[in-house]
Amino acid sequence: MLRLITSRRVWLALVAGALAAVVVVVVRRWRRPEDGPRDDSPVKGAIGSPAEKPASGTGNAPRRPPAPLLGVPTEEDPRRYAALRAFAPRPSREPLDRAVRSRLVRWGAVGIGLCLLAFGTQVLGNSVFSEGTRAVEGIALWSPPDAKDGCGPGTGQALEPGIRYPAEEGPMIRSTGPCLVDVAVVPDSDAADPAPPPDESPVAVPDADCRPQVRAPRVRAVSPGVTRAVNHQWRRIERWLAANAPESLRTLGRPARARTIAVAEAQMGLRFPDDLRASLLRHDGARVVGDTWPFGFIGNRNQGVRGIRDTWRRLCGTDGEDIGATGIGSRAEWWDGRMIPFGANGSGDHLVIDSVARDVGRTDHEGQLSFTPGGIRIRSYYGLLKATANALESGGSVGHWKPVVTDGELDWDVVES
């Protein structure tokens, strides 16, 4: 019977009535009678009482009833009002002993606890499991593989729209003789309309890295250990170029100034890694000398400080937005303002350093950014320097890029893996 009660108001009314009944029973059982016996007998000496003897001038004079006084009961008043049960005097009750009172208190507490438990269960069920009336609507009519009779012209014949079947859950498949009906759960017409799904389409938002705050340049010292390591790799490269590709050696730039690097960092809002700054302080990129292509890594020429800044500005002007709605990060797009473009191949492709992760990547004009240039992972600019020096001295390759020399000029070819 309790399962048929689904209205929250009915449940609240029942719980309130039960609580009130329990409180009344406990209070009445606990109530003690007034101390002392009740004495309803008239007070002796009161006016109009039987004990009173009216004064009489002569002993033979007839006695008259005393005159009634307002507010003083007569002899007939108690008899007349005793006939009414509401005003009848109640017999006194014996007070309850301690054991009975304890049992009443315990049972009252148990009753209140059961009422609260039932009320909480109903509220929890309504808030968690109640989803309103649901129904299912036919989607398609089709024949199972072992059916002997067909279900109409062709498999997947659509039913008439609006045909609904009562159901408690779904999706489900309802059997209709030799046929099967695909059905889908839909909300009942009386239920509230479901909220529309959130819009997950990509939304372009401004790239904060392409709009840095203006700040004053600050020259930072490079760690001596980083400087020694970078210079050691450059000496290996310079010796090999002097012996095998002197034309490319002449394209290496002069050392950059620390102040120039600091200004570029302030304008870009980025901090160059120490190994990149140590390399720029030895060679400020490479330049074109005559018909010789500037020296660079894996098919790209080295850019100087101003070339890095100007390329960064141009790429930010081309694509200064991020795809923010789908949570795509900076490394998933073809360009982001936190990248440092230190190499260029002249066709719209660039070697970049992630100023946060410090690894080397490659972005191309086709809208792709990869952090496995040449098919391998290069974890830092210093790692690229060392891999290049090793490939030059051993005749090996950097990934699928192999150095070759033509007429005293270094070039890079793609080799099959």
ChimeraX attribute file (.defattr): number of C-alpha atoms within 10 A of each C-alpha:
attribute: neighborCount
match mode: 1-to-1
recipient: residues
	/A:1	4
	/A:2	6
	/A:3	5
	/A:4	6
	/A:5	11
	/A:6	11
	/A:7	10
	/A:8	12
	/A:9	10
	/A:10	11
	/A:11	17
	/A:12	14
	/A:13	11
	/A:14	13
	/A:15	18
	/A:16	12
	/A:17	12
	/A:18	14
	/A:19	17
	/A:20	12
	/A:21	12
	/A:22	16
	/A:23	14
	/A:24	11
	/A:25	12
	/A:26	16
	/A:27	10
	/A:28	9
	/A:29	14
	/A:30	15
	/A:31	10
	/A:32	13
	/A:33	12
	/A:34	9
	/A:35	7
	/A:36	7
	/A:37	9
	/A:38	11
	/A:39	7
	/A:40	8
	/A:41	8
	/A:42	16
	/A:43	12
	/A:44	11
	/A:45	11
	/A:46	11
	/A:47	19
	/A:48	21
	/A:49	16
	/A:50	14
	/A:51	12
	/A:52	12
	/A:53	12
	/A:54	13
	/A:55	8
	/A:56	11
	/A:57	7
	/A:58	7
	/A:59	8
	/A:60	7
	/A:61	8
	/A:62	8
	/A:63	11
	/A:64	8
	/A:65	8
	/A:66	13
	/A:67	9
	/A:68	11
	/A:69	10
	/A:70	6
	/A:71	6
	/A:72	10
	/A:73	14
	/A:74	17
	/A:75	11
	/A:76	9
	/A:77	10
	/A:78	15
	/A:79	11
	/A:80	9
	/A:81	13
	/A:82	13
	/A:83	10
	/A:84	10
	/A:85	9
	/A:86	9
	/A:87	10
	/A:88	12
	/A:89	12
	/A:90	9
	/A:91	9
	/A:92	13
	/A:93	9
	/A:94	8
	/A:95	12
	/A:96	13
	/A:97	8
	/A:98	9
	/A:99	9
	/A:100	12
	/A:101	14
	/A:102	12
	/A:103	11
	/A:104	17
	/A:105	15
	/A:106	12
	/A:107	13
	/A:108	18
	/A:109	15
	/A:110	12
	/A:111	15
	/A:112	18
	/A:113	13
	/A:114	13
	/A:115	17
	/A:116	14
	/A:117	12
	/A:118	14
	/A:119	16
	/A:120	12
	/A:121	12
	/A:122	17
	/A:123	14
	/A:124	12
	/A:125	10
	/A:126	15
	/A:127	10
	/A:128	8
	/A:129	8
	/A:130	9
	/A:131	11
	/A:132	11
	/A:133	14
	/A:134	18
	/A:135	18
	/A:136	23
	/A:137	22
	/A:138	20
	/A:139	18
	/A:140	16
	/A:141	19
	/A:142	20
	/A:143	20
	/A:144	14
	/A:145	6
	/A:146	7
	/A:147	13
	/A:148	10
	/A:149	11
	/A:150	13
	/A:151	19
	/A:152	12
	/A:153	8
	/A:154	10
	/A:155	13
	/A:156	15
	/A:157	15
	/A:158	13
	/A:159	14
	/A:160	11
	/A:161	9
	/A:162	10
	/A:163	11
	/A:164	17
	/A:165	15
	/A:166	12
	/A:167	15
	/A:168	11
	/A:169	12
	/A:170	13
	/A:171	14
	/A:172	13
	/A:173	12
	/A:174	14
	/A:175	11
	/A:176	10
	/A:177	10
	/A:178	14
	/A:179	17
	/A:180	17
	/A:181	21
	/A:182	19
	/A:183	21
	/A:184	18
	/A:185	19
	/A:186	15
	/A:187	16
	/A:188	15
	/A:189	10
	/A:190	9
	/A:191	11
	/A:192	10
	/A:193	9
	/A:194	7
	/A:195	6
	/A:196	6
	/A:197	6
	/A:198	6
	/A:199	9
	/A:200	8
	/A:201	10
	/A:202	13
	/A:203	13
	/A:204	13
	/A:205	12
	/A:206	13
	/A:207	20
	/A:208	14
	/A:209	19
	/A:210	22
	/A:211	14
	/A:212	14
	/A:213	12
	/A:214	10
	/A:215	12
	/A:216	11
	/A:217	16
	/A:218	13
	/A:219	14
	/A:220	13
	/A:221	10
	/A:222	16
	/A:223	11
	/A:224	11
	/A:225	10
	/A:226	17
	/A:227	18
	/A:228	12
	/A:229	14
	/A:230	23
	/A:231	18
	/A:232	15
	/A:233	20
	/A:234	19
	/A:235	12
	/A:236	17
	/A:237	20
	/A:238	19
	/A:239	15
	/A:240	16
	/A:241	22
	/A:242	14
	/A:243	10
	/A:244	19
	/A:245	20
	/A:246	17
	/A:247	22
	/A:248	25
	/A:249	22
	/A:250	19
	/A:251	21
	/A:252	21
	/A:253	21
	/A:254	15
	/A:255	15
	/A:256	20
	/A:257	15
	/A:258	17
	/A:259	13
	/A:260	13
	/A:261	24
	/A:262	21
	/A:263	19
	/A:264	19
	/A:265	20
	/A:266	17
	/A:267	17
	/A:268	25
	/A:269	19
	/A:270	19
	/A:271	17
	/A:272	21
	/A:273	18
	/A:274	19
	/A:275	23
	/A:276	21
	/A:277	25
	/A:278	26
	/A:279	22
	/A:280	22
	/A:281	21
	/A:282	19
	/A:283	19
	/A:284	23
	/A:285	27
	/A:286	21
	/A:287	20
	/A:288	15
	/A:289	13
	/A:290	8
	/A:291	8
	/A:292	16
	/A:293	18
	/A:294	24
	/A:295	26
	/A:296	23
	/A:297	20
	/A:298	24
	/A:299	22
	/A:300	21
	/A:301	22
	/A:302	27
	/A:303	25
	/A:304	22
	/A:305	22
	/A:306	16
	/A:307	17
	/A:308	20
	/A:309	20
	/A:310	15
	/A:311	18
	/A:312	23
	/A:313	16
	/A:314	11
	/A:315	17
	/A:316	19
	/A:317	12
	/A:318	10
	/A:319	16
	/A:320	20
	/A:321	20
	/A:322	23
	/A:323	18
	/A:324	16
	/A:325	13
	/A:326	12
	/A:327	11
	/A:328	12
	/A:329	11
	/A:330	19
	/A:331	16
	/A:332	14
	/A:333	17
	/A:334	16
	/A:335	25
	/A:336	24
	/A:337	27
	/A:338	23
	/A:339	26
	/A:340	26
	/A:341	26
	/A:342	25
	/A:343	25
	/A:344	24
	/A:345	16
	/A:346	10
	/A:347	9
	/A:348	11
	/A:349	19
	/A:350	23
	/A:351	27
	/A:352	27
	/A:353	25
	/A:354	22
	/A:355	16
	/A:356	12
	/A:357	10
	/A:358	19
	/A:359	19
	/A:360	26
	/A:361	24
	/A:362	21
	/A:363	22
	/A:364	17
	/A:365	11
	/A:366	9
	/A:367	10
	/A:368	14
	/A:369	23
	/A:370	19
	/A:371	20
	/A:372	15
	/A:373	20
	/A:374	20
	/A:375	13
	/A:376	11
	/A:377	16
	/A:378	20
	/A:379	17
	/A:380	19
	/A:381	21
	/A:382	22
	/A:383	17
	/A:384	19
	/A:385	20
	/A:386	19
	/A:387	18
	/A:388	25
	/A:389	24
	/A:390	17
	/A:391	17
	/A:392	21
	/A:393	13
	/A:394	9
	/A:395	11
	/A:396	16
	/A:397	22
	/A:398	23
	/A:399	20
	/A:400	17
	/A:401	23
	/A:402	20
	/A:403	20
	/A:404	16
	/A:405	13
	/A:406	10
	/A:407	10
	/A:408	17
	/A:409	20
	/A:410	23
	/A:411	21
	/A:412	18
	/A:413	13
	/A:414	15
	/A:415	12
	/A:416	7
	/A:417	7
